[in-house]
Amino acid sequence: MNECLNNEPNYITYYNSIQMCLPLGLGYEITPTDELLSFLEAIKGVDLSKYMVRKETRGRKGHNRIDLLRAELFAYMKLGHPTLRELEYQCRRNLDFMFLTKELCPSDKAFERLEKSYLKASIEDIFYDISAHIGSLMGARTDIQYIDGTKIEAYANMGLV
């Protein structure tokens, strides 16, 4: 019965395809304390478009620059100082980055164009503005330097902080 009737090679013996099996529960549960939700909550009040240079683009429409900036800022928060290739890798493999880029896979060149052609300030300056925004939301005083929480606890009942 294993005989080929039309003299074609037996494709079953040479078949070596690898197929990924996805889990049946495709829902990715994001807990309320997830760092992605905390990051999105922190930058909710920050206008990221003020850091962009408005340039006329012709031809094919590129990636959304605000989404790329969000992904890059999240990478700086999570990974420290990532390379452009690491950003590309994270956008292809990490679900948090896929959510931020709306499941598009920008290349390292897209992030390079963002940094060199479309940003008015460096990522570090944008990070400083975001941290100042978070500090103003929390009511942190900038005239006091906090090294650890001991100063806050020491004067907790005096109303100085």
C-alpha positions in Angstrom: 0.0 0.0 0.0 3.0 2.3 0.4 3.6 2.2 -3.3 3.3 5.4 -5.3 1.0 5.0 -8.2 2.1 8.1 -10.2 5.8 7.7 -9.8 6.1 10.9 -7.8 8.6 10.9 -4.9 7.2 10.1 -1.5 6.7 13.5 0.1 5.8 12.1 3.5 9.3 10.8 4.2 11.0 14.0 3.2 8.6 16.3 5.0 10.5 18.2 7.7 8.4 21.3 8.4 8.3 22.6 12.0 5.0 24.2 13.1 4.6 26.2 16.2 1.7 25.2 18.5 0.0 28.1 20.3 -1.6 27.5 23.7 -5.4 27.3 23.6 -5.8 30.2 26.0 -4.6 33.0 23.8 -5.5 35.8 26.3 -2.5 37.5 27.9 -3.6 38.6 31.3 -2.1 41.9 32.3 -2.2 42.4 36.1 -3.0 45.9 37.4 0.5 46.2 38.8 2.2 45.3 35.5 5.0 47.6 34.6 3.5 48.3 31.1 0.3 49.7 32.7 2.3 51.7 35.2 4.4 53.1 32.3 1.3 54.0 30.3 -0.3 55.6 33.3 2.8 57.7 34.0 3.1 59.1 30.5 -0.7 59.7 30.1 -0.4 63.4 30.9 2.7 64.0 28.9 2.3 65.4 25.4 4.9 63.4 23.4 4.1 65.2 20.2 6.0 68.3 21.5 9.2 66.4 21.2 8.7 65.6 17.5 9.8 67.6 14.5 7.0 68.0 12.0 8.4 66.9 8.7 6.5 66.4 5.5 6.7 62.8 4.4 6.2 61.6 0.8 5.7 58.2 -0.5 5.0 55.3 1.7 3.6 56.0 5.2 6.0 55.0 7.9 5.4 53.8 11.5 3.5 55.9 14.0 6.3 58.0 15.6 4.5 58.4 18.9 4.2 54.6 19.2 7.9 54.2 18.4 8.8 56.8 21.0 6.6 55.1 23.6 8.3 51.8 22.8 11.7 53.3 23.0 10.9 55.0 26.3 9.6 51.8 27.7 12.8 50.0 26.6 14.8 52.6 28.4 12.8 52.1 31.5 12.9 48.3 31.3 16.3 47.5 29.8 18.5 50.5 30.7 20.2 51.8 27.5 19.2 49.3 24.8 20.8 49.3 21.3 18.6 49.7 18.2 18.9 46.0 17.4 17.7 45.2 20.9 14.7 47.4 20.4 13.9 45.6 17.1 14.2 42.3 18.8 11.9 43.3 21.7 9.3 44.5 19.2 9.4 41.1 17.5 9.4 38.9 20.6 8.0 40.8 23.7 4.3 41.1 24.1 4.6 44.4 25.9 6.4 46.0 23.0 4.0 44.4 20.5 1.2 46.1 22.4 3.0 49.5 22.3 3.7 49.2 18.5 0.3 47.8 17.7 1.9 44.5 16.6 4.0 46.1 13.9 7.6 45.1 13.8 9.7 48.2 13.2 13.3 47.7 12.2 16.3 49.2 13.9 16.5 51.7 11.0 13.0 53.0 11.9 14.2 53.7 15.5 17.4 55.3 14.1 15.3 57.6 11.8 13.1 58.5 14.8 16.2 59.5 16.9 18.1 61.3 14.2 15.3 62.9 12.1 12.2 63.4 14.1 13.1 64.0 17.8 13.8 67.5 19.0 15.4 66.3 22.3 17.4 63.3 23.4 15.7 60.4 25.1 17.4 61.4 28.4 15.8 64.8 28.2 12.4 63.3 27.5 13.0 61.0 30.5 13.8 64.0 32.7 10.6 65.7 31.7 8.5 62.6 32.3 10.1 62.1 35.8 9.4 65.8 36.6 5.8 65.2 35.5 5.5 62.1 37.7 7.0 64.0 40.6 4.5 66.8 40.2 1.6 64.2 40.2 2.9 62.7 43.4 3.6 66.0 45.1 7.3 65.3 45.6 9.3 68.4 46.6 12.3 69.1 44.4 14.1 71.2 46.9 14.7 68.2 49.2 17.0 65.4 48.1 15.7 62.0 49.1 18.4 59.2 49.3 16.1 56.7 50.9 12.8 56.7 52.7 14.2 57.5 56.1 13.6 61.2 55.9 10.0 60.8 54.9 9.4 58.4 57.8 11.3 60.6 60.3 9.1 63.6 59.8 5.9 61.8 58.9 3.8 63.4 61.7 5.2 66.9 61.6 3.7 67.9 58.2 7.0 69.1 56.8 6.9 66.8 53.8 
